[in-house]
Amino acid sequence: MIVRTARADELDLVADMQMGAFAPTGQVLAFRPRRAEWLREHSALHQVRVVEDDGRVVAALNVVTPRMRVGVATVPLGGLSGVVTVPDSRWRGYARALLEDTLAYMREQAYPISTLNGIPGFYHRFGYTPVMPEIARVLVPAAHAAALEPPANWSVRPYVPEQDRRALMVLTEAVYATRTGSILRDEAAWRWQDSLHGERTWVAVHPGPTGVARGYVRLGRDESQVHAIDGAWQDPAAGTVLLRALGDLARDRFAGEVSLSLPPDAPQTRRILRDCGGLMQLKFVRGGGWMARVLDVPRLCARLTPELARRLESSPQRDWRGCLRLETDEGAATLFIVGGQVSVAACAIGEPVVCRLPQTALIRLVFGSVPVSELLDEENVAVPEAATPLLAALFPPGHAFIAEADGF
């Protein structure tokens, strides 16, 4: 058995394996060429990894490498997707060998963390722990959405990529500027998403002669429902006109509900629920769903320092001065805190305050999926009482979110 990077002439085979395992029935033939294209153009060859046994590729996965926001900080991550073993070779340890090798590879590549959307009861063996909902959607009655009064002079039209892309890139960056878990999209990512969803994207057009796109929604492929897998707007009028258009579409499709992939605590979500009523759906998967683990504690902490300083400044701990050392089973880092600034450095002010916790606890703090107070009684967590308020200020609970269109 050999674990290695995929060769160029193996990418079609890997695409077939992954589409056969994950694509809904009837979509394999339609989307297999796009999968192969994605493997070629949106992952370098060294990021497609395979297991070869007796001259045959029997397992594969992709390492995708976006940047993720943690508040105002950005963290490069090694995202895993398309983990697959051919049916006649399962239960032989190929997936374990592939994952263990890939974890070593990602450490060599200096990724601070790794994330994946995993099946239950498997990835915890490799240090991954759930950190955010697998699904976060707002669901509203279609009739209520269709009954919204459209704002004067606003309209909805089909998305024109070359005309609208730049405005929507700026808009999305503003909407998700501090949203932990959200993915930064460069122009290549936008172009790829346009190739997949562009024909099902609508934009809200600002009043006036310029026709500037001020909001958008991307629809999922299932035409039996009306579900936006992505969307963003800041002006409430843009949200209203888009929701009204989705309500009209639901009426035409005889669908009773409109749903949108949105953060549960976003102002857009609150306004939708206020105007239409409805339900906020959060789906958590026991031992699965969106999971993450730490790969390099010092690099992670160094990346987080702008956000940690921002949080400290707005907390009762803003005048704290000293060193906080985080010791985990995946390494340690010392946060040097003085004058409201946070850096990763050797302690120059007395002895550091030492907090010991598993990396699975640290990554949950990073994503805001658990408050510090709930970690204190967990196994292998040792936080001095005096450090608890500081740790709580640096890692407050929140609502991490990744749009469904950004899933991998």
C-alpha positions in Angstrom: 0.0 0.0 0.0 1.3 3.4 -1.0 -0.2 6.8 -0.1 0.9 9.5 -2.5 -0.2 12.5 -4.5 -2.4 11.8 -7.5 -1.0 11.9 -11.0 -2.7 14.0 -13.7 -3.9 11.0 -15.6 -5.7 9.7 -12.4 -7.9 12.7 -11.9 -10.7 11.4 -14.1 -10.7 8.2 -12.0 -10.8 10.1 -8.8 -13.7 12.2 -10.1 -15.6 9.0 -11.0 -15.0 7.5 -7.5 -16.2 10.7 -5.7 -19.2 11.3 -7.9 -20.3 7.7 -7.6 -20.1 7.9 -3.8 -21.6 11.4 -3.2 -23.6 12.7 -6.2 -27.4 12.3 -6.0 -28.8 9.7 -8.4 -29.1 11.1 -11.9 -26.4 13.7 -11.5 -23.4 11.6 -11.8 -23.2 11.8 -15.6 -24.1 15.5 -15.7 -21.6 16.7 -13.1 -18.7 14.2 -13.5 -17.0 16.4 -16.1 -17.2 19.4 -13.8 -15.8 17.4 -10.9 -12.8 16.4 -13.0 -12.5 20.1 -14.1 -12.5 21.2 -10.4 -9.8 18.7 -9.6 -7.6 20.0 -12.4 -8.2 23.7 -12.1 -9.0 24.4 -8.4 -6.7 22.0 -6.6 -3.0 21.7 -7.3 -2.1 18.1 -8.1 -0.3 17.7 -4.8 -3.6 18.3 -3.0 -5.4 15.3 -4.5 -4.1 12.3 -2.5 -4.7 8.6 -3.2 -4.0 5.2 -1.9 -2.5 2.7 -4.4 -2.5 -1.0 -3.6 -1.2 -3.6 -6.0 -1.2 -1.0 -8.8 -4.8 0.1 -8.3 -6.1 3.4 -6.8 -8.5 2.3 -4.0 -9.0 5.4 -2.0 -8.8 9.2 -2.5 -9.4 12.6 -0.9 -9.0 16.2 -1.7 -7.2 18.8 0.4 -8.8 22.1 -0.4 -7.1 25.2 0.9 -9.3 28.3 1.4 -8.9 30.9 4.1 -11.5 31.1 6.8 -12.5 34.1 9.0 -12.3 34.1 12.7 -13.7 37.5 13.4 -11.4 39.9 11.6 -8.5 37.4 11.5 -8.1 35.0 8.6 -6.7 31.5 9.0 -5.5 29.2 6.1 -7.0 25.8 6.5 -6.6 22.4 5.2 -10.1 21.3 4.3 -10.8 17.7 3.5 -13.4 16.6 1.0 -14.3 13.7 -1.2 -12.9 11.1 1.2 -13.8 7.8 -0.6 -12.8 4.2 -0.8 -14.0 2.0 -3.7 -16.7 -0.4 -2.5 -14.8 -3.6 -2.9 -11.9 -2.3 -0.9 -13.6 -1.0 2.2 -12.8 -2.0 5.8 -9.1 -2.7 5.0 -7.6 0.4 6.6 -7.2 2.4 3.4 -9.1 5.4 4.7 -7.2 5.5 8.0 -3.8 5.3 6.2 -4.9 8.1 3.8 -6.1 10.4 6.6 -3.1 9.8 8.8 -0.8 10.6 5.9 -2.8 13.6 4.9 -2.7 15.0 8.5 1.1 14.7 8.3 1.1 16.4 4.9 -1.0 19.3 6.2 1.3 19.8 9.1 4.3 19.9 6.7 2.4 22.5 4.7 1.9 24.7 7.8 -1.8 24.7 7.9 -2.9 25.8 11.4 -6.2 24.0 11.4 -8.2 21.4 9.3 -11.9 21.2 8.7 -14.3 18.9 7.0 -18.0 18.0 6.8 -18.0 14.5 8.0 -20.1 11.4 8.5 -20.9 10.6 12.2 -18.7 8.4 14.3 -15.5 8.3 12.2 -13.5 11.5 12.1 -13.2 11.8 15.8 -10.5 9.1 15.6 -8.3 11.6 13.9 -8.8 14.4 16.3 -11.8 16.2 14.7 -14.6 17.5 16.8 -17.9 19.2 15.8 -17.6 23.0 15.8 -20.7 24.4 14.0 -24.1 23.3 12.5 -24.1 21.2 9.5 -27.2 23.2 8.3 -28.3 26.8 9.3 -31.4 27.9 7.4 -34.2 30.3 7.9 -37.5 28.9 6.7 -40.6 31.1 6.0 -44.1 30.4 4.6 -44.0 31.0 0.9 -47.3 32.8 1.0 -45.9 35.3 3.5 -42.9 35.9 1.4 -45.0 36.4 -1.8 -47.2 38.9 0.1 -44.3 41.2 0.9 -44.8 44.7 -0.5 -42.0 45.2 -3.0 -40.0 48.4 -2.3 -40.5 51.2 -4.8 -38.2 51.2 -7.8 -36.3 48.0 -6.8 -36.3 45.0 -9.1 -34.8 41.5 -9.4 -33.1 40.3 -12.5 -30.8 37.4 -13.5 -27.2 37.7 -12.5 -24.8 38.8 -15.2 -21.4 37.6 -14.0 -19.1 40.0 -15.8 -21.4 42.9 -14.9 -22.3 42.0 -11.3 -19.4 39.9 -9.9 -17.2 42.7 -8.6 -20.1 44.5 -6.8 -21.2 41.2 -5.2 -17.6 40.4 -4.1 -17.4 43.7 -2.3 -20.9 43.2 -0.8 -20.2 39.7 0.5 -16.9 40.8 2.0 -18.8 43.5 3.9 -21.6 41.2 5.1 -19.2 38.5 6.3 -16.4 40.7 7.4 -16.3 39.4 11.0 -18.2 36.1 10.7 -16.3 33.2 12.1 -16.4 30.1 9.9 -17.1 32.0 6.7 -14.9 31.5 3.7 -13.0 34.3 1.9 -13.8 34.1 -1.8 -11.3 35.3 -4.3 -12.2 36.0 -7.9 -11.3 32.4 -8.9 -13.7 31.1 -6.3 -16.4 33.4 -7.6 -15.8 32.3 -11.1 -16.0 28.6 -10.2 -19.3 29.2 -8.3 -20.6 31.1 -11.2 -19.9 28.1 -13.5 -22.0 25.9 -11.1 -24.8 28.2 -10.0 -24.6 31.4 -12.2 -27.8 30.5 -14.1 -29.7 30.2 -10.8 -28.5 33.4 -9.3 -30.7 36.5 -8.9 -29.6 40.0 -8.0 -31.5 42.9 -6.4 -31.0 46.1 -8.4 -30.6 49.4 -6.7 -32.9 52.2 -7.9 -31.4 54.6 -10.3 -29.8 54.5 -13.8 -26.7 52.5 -12.8 -28.5 49.2 -12.1 -25.9 48.3 -9.5 -26.5 44.9 -7.8 -27.2 45.4 -4.1 -27.9 41.9 -3.1 -28.2 38.4 -4.4 -29.4 34.8 -3.8 -28.2 31.6 -5.4 -30.8 28.8 -5.7 -30.1 25.1 -5.2 -30.6 22.6 -7.9 -33.7 20.9 -6.5 -36.6 22.4 -8.4 -39.2 20.8 -6.1 -38.3 23.4 -3.4 -37.1 27.0 -3.2 -33.9 27.1 -1.3 -31.1 29.7 -1.5 -27.8 28.0 -0.9 -26.1 31.5 -0.6 -27.1 35.1 -0.4 -26.1 38.5 0.9 -27.4 42.0 1.2 -27.1 45.0 3.5 -30.0 47.2 2.5 -33.3 45.8 3.9 -35.0 46.8 0.7 -32.7 44.4 -1.3 -33.6 41.6 1.1 -37.3 42.3 0.8 -37.4 42.3 -3.0 -35.3 39.1 -3.2 -37.6 37.4 -0.6 -40.7 38.5 -2.5 -39.2 37.0 -5.7 -38.5 33.7 -4.0 -42.1 33.7 -2.7 -43.4 34.2 -6.2 -41.2 31.3 -7.4 -42.4 29.1 -4.6 -46.0 29.8 -5.7 -45.2 28.8 -9.3 -43.6 25.6 -8.1 -46.4 24.8 -5.6 -43.9 24.9 -2.8 -45.2 25.9 0.6 -41.9 27.2 2.0 -38.9 29.3 1.1 -35.6 28.7 2.8 -32.3 30.5 2.8 -28.8 29.5 4.1 -28.1 32.4 6.6 -26.5 32.8 10.0 -29.0 32.5 12.8 -28.0 35.8 14.5 -27.6 37.9 11.3 -29.7 41.1 11.0 -31.0 39.8 7.7 -32.3 36.7 9.4 -34.0 38.6 12.2 -35.7 40.9 9.7 -37.0 38.0 7.6 -38.4 36.3 10.7 -39.9 39.6 11.8 -41.6 40.4 8.4 -42.7 36.8 7.5 -42.6 34.7 10.6 -41.0 31.3 10.2 -38.4 29.1 11.7 -34.7 29.1 12.2 -33.3 25.6 11.5 -30.0 24.5 13.0 -29.0 20.9 12.4 -26.2 19.5 14.5 -24.8 16.0 13.8 -23.7 13.9 16.8 -20.0 13.2 16.1 -20.2 14.5 12.6 -21.2 17.5 10.4 -18.8 20.5 10.3 -15.8 19.4 12.3 -12.3 20.8 12.9 -9.0 20.2 14.6 -5.9 22.1 15.4 -2.7 21.2 13.5 -0.3 23.9 14.7 -1.1 25.8 17.9 1.6 28.6 17.6 0.6 29.3 14.0 -3.1 29.3 14.8 -2.6 31.7 17.7 -0.4 34.0 15.6 -3.1 34.2 13.0 -5.7 34.9 15.6 -3.9 37.8 17.3 -5.8 40.7 15.5 -9.1 39.3 16.5 -8.0 38.5 20.1 -6.8 42.1 20.5 -10.2 43.3 19.1 -12.1 41.2 21.6 -9.9 42.2 24.5 -10.4 45.9 23.7 -14.2 45.6 24.1 -14.1 43.5 27.2 -13.6 44.1 31.0 -10.2 42.5 30.6 -8.8 45.2 28.3 -6.2 46.3 30.9 -5.0 42.7 31.5 -1.2 42.6 31.4 0.9 39.5 31.3 1.3 36.1 29.5 -1.3 33.4 28.9 0.2 30.0 27.9 -2.1 27.5 26.1 -0.8 24.0 26.4 -2.5 21.3 24.3 -1.7 17.8 23.0 -0.9 19.4 19.7 1.6 21.9 21.0 1.7 25.1 23.0 1.8 28.9 22.5 2.3 31.8 24.8 0.1 34.9 24.3 2.0 38.0 25.4 -0.6 40.6 26.3 0.3 44.2 27.1 -1.3 47.6 26.2 -4.3 45.9 24.6 -2.0 44.2 22.1 -1.7 40.4 21.7 1.3 38.6 20.2 2.8 35.1 20.3 6.1 35.5 22.0 8.2 34.5 25.0 6.9 35.8 28.2 8.7 39.0 29.3 6.5 39.9 32.3 6.7 37.4 35.2 5.5 33.9 34.9 2.8 32.9 32.4 -0.6 31.8 33.5 -0.9 28.2 32.1 -4.1 26.8 30.8 -4.0 23.1 29.8 -6.7 21.8 27.5 -7.0 19.2 24.6 -6.8 20.6 21.1 -10.4 19.5 20.6 -11.3 22.0 23.4 -9.2 24.8 21.9 -10.7 24.5 18.4 -14.2 24.7 19.9 -13.2 27.9 21.7 -11.8 29.3 18.4 -15.2 28.6 16.6 -17.2 29.9 19.6 -19.1 26.7 19.8 -18.8 26.4 23.6 -18.3 29.0 26.4 -15.2 28.6 28.6 -17.4 27.9 31.6 -18.7 24.7 30.0 -15.2 23.4 29.4 -14.0 23.7 32.9 -15.4 20.3 34.0 -14.2 18.4 31.0 -11.5 15.8 31.1 -7.9 17.1 30.7 -9.0 20.7 31.0 -7.1 22.7 33.7 -7.7 26.4 33.7 -6.7 28.5 36.8 -9.7 30.3 38.3 -7.9 33.7 37.8 -7.5 33.0 34.1 -11.1 32.1 33.4 -12.4 35.7 32.8 -9.5 36.4 30.4 -10.0 33.2 28.5 -13.7 34.0 28.3 -12.9 37.5 26.9 -10.6 36.1 24.2 -12.9 33.2 23.2 -16.6 34.3 23.6 -19.3 32.0 22.3 -20.8 32.8 19.0 -22.5 31.5 15.8 -19.9 30.2 13.4 -21.4 29.8 9.9 -20.4 28.6 6.5 -22.8 29.2 3.6 -23.9 26.0 1.9 -22.5 27.2 -1.4 -19.0 27.3 0.2 -19.2 23.7 1.5 -16.6 21.3 0.4 
